[in-house]
Amino acid sequence: MKVWRFIGFDDSFRNGVAYIVGCVTAGTYVEGFVIDRIEVDGFDVTDKIIELVNSSKFKIQLKCIFLDGITFAGFNVADIVEINEKTGIPVIVVMRRMPNFEEIERALRNLDRFEERLSKIRRAGNIHRLEGLFIQMIGCGLDEARMFLRASRLKGKVPEALRIAHLVASALIHGESKRR
């Protein structure tokens, strides 16, 4: 059986410094990383993800881009439609619990360009419960998303690429990995 490659993005931030880390896996085996800085509550995460994926030597082999939620470094909101369009790779947003949209909208109102941030969240589409997680997706259907999730996990529910990206991102900011 052919092993699929995935990339999972997570972030960590503190005191105005934020990193986004992409972990590339072949199935569950770690093959590499991409890293960049992003703005806290900024507007650059979409472009950074696109640039990191499109310039990666792994791009041609990637079956799916996993995102740990849709917001990074506070409320730097990823536009999954644009990421899919500009990379040509399916995007799956992975969440452990259903987001509280009323709470999110209330928080977004305290930031500049409220409507632009909210629009990116709405563009991500419906949330589906799948494999014990909540997901949003673009570029694939539920059956394909289920296959990607199953092929990308070592143990637990979360794709290994996301778990490892989280560990690396937290180590960059906090000096050691924070448990996932």
N, C-alpha and C positions, 0 to 999 in steps of 0.2 A: 504494500500500500504506500502510495506517495505521501510524504509528510508535507503538510501545508505550513507556510510561514505567515506569521502575524506580527503586528506591531501594536503595542499598548502604550498609551500616554497617560502619565499622571504628573502631578506637580507638588511642590512644597514651597512655602514662602514664610518670611518673617522679616520684620523691620524694613519693609519696602523692597526686599530682595526676593525674587521668585525665579525658580527654574522649572522648565518642563523637560521631562525625560521620556524618551521612547525606548522601549525594550523590544528587540526583535527576537522572536523565538521560531524554531522549527518544531512545530507541535508544542512541546513543553520545554525543549532544550534551548537554553539561552545562546544566541548567536552574536548579538551585538547591541549597541546602544547609540542613540542620537540625543544630544542635549543642547539646550539653548536657554537664554534668559527671556522672561516675559515680564510685562508690566503688571503690577498689582492693580486690580480694578481697571485694567486697560482695554485695548481693542486690538491687540496684536496676536493673540493665540491662534486664530484661524490661519493667518499668513505664516506663522512660524511652523505650525504643523504641516501645512502644504509644502513649505520649503524643505523641512527636514525629511519628509517622505520622498518628495520628487528628486532630491539631491542624493538620496541614499543608494548605495550599491545594492541594497536588498529590494528596492522598489519593484523590479520586474517580477519578483517571486512572491510578493505579498498578496494574500487572499483577502485580508480584512484588517481594518484599522479599528482598534478598541480604544474608547475614551472612558476614563474614570469620571463619569458625570459629564455635564455639558459646560460647567463653569470651572475656571482655573484661576488660581491666584486671586481669590475673592470672587469678583464678578466680571472676569475677563471671559466673555461668553464665546464658545466655539460655534461656528456656523457649519453644521455637519453637511448641509446641502452643498455649500461651496467647497468644502474639503473633498467630498465625493466627486463633484464636477471637475475639480482641478487636478485630482490624482487618478481618477478612474477606478478607485478601489472602494468597495463597500465600507461603510462606517457604522459601528455599533456602539452606542452609548450604554454603559453598564452602570446600574445603580443597585445598591443593596436594599434600599427601601423606596417607597413611593414618595416623590418630592411633594412638599406642601407649596403649591403654586401661589396661594394667597400670601404666605409668608415671604416667598421669593419676590413677588411683585412689590410688596411693602418695602422690602430692603432695597430693591432696585430704584425705587422712587427717591432714595437719598443720593443717588449718583447722577452724574451728567449723562446725557444722551439715553435717557430712560427708555424711550420708544425703540431705539435701535437695539438695545440689549434684549428687550422683551420680544421683539420681532424675531431675533435669532432663536430664542427659546421656543417660540411658537412654530417656527419653520421646521423644527426637529421632528414634529409630528406626534402621533399617538404613542403612549407608553404601553408596552405589552409585558405581561408576566410570562417569563420563560426560564426554564431550568432553575427555578428558585431565585431568580433575579428580576429586576425591572429593566427593560431595555427600550431604546429608541433606535431606529435603523433607517438607513438610506442606501440604496444600491443592491439590496438583497431582500428576500422574503423571509417569513418566519421559519420555514423549513431549513433554508440555507443558514440562517442565524443560529438555529439549534445545532446544526452540524459544526459550525465554526466554534461555538461555545464548548461543545463536547470534545472537539479535537484539540482545544487549547488549554484544557485544565489538567493539572497534575493531581491535585486533591482539592477538595472544597469546591465552591461554586464559581469563583472568579478566575478568569483566564490568567495563566501564568505570566504572560507578558505584562499585564496590569499589576500583578502582585510584585513582580521584580522592579518594575518602573517606580512603584511607590517606595520600595526600600531604598533605591538609589537616590531618588529625589529628596527623601527625608534625610538621608545621610549628608547630602550636599548642604542642606540648610542647617540641620541640627547637630552635625558632627557624628551622628550615628543613626542607624536605621530605626525607625519607629515601627512597632508591630502593626501588622495589617490584620 
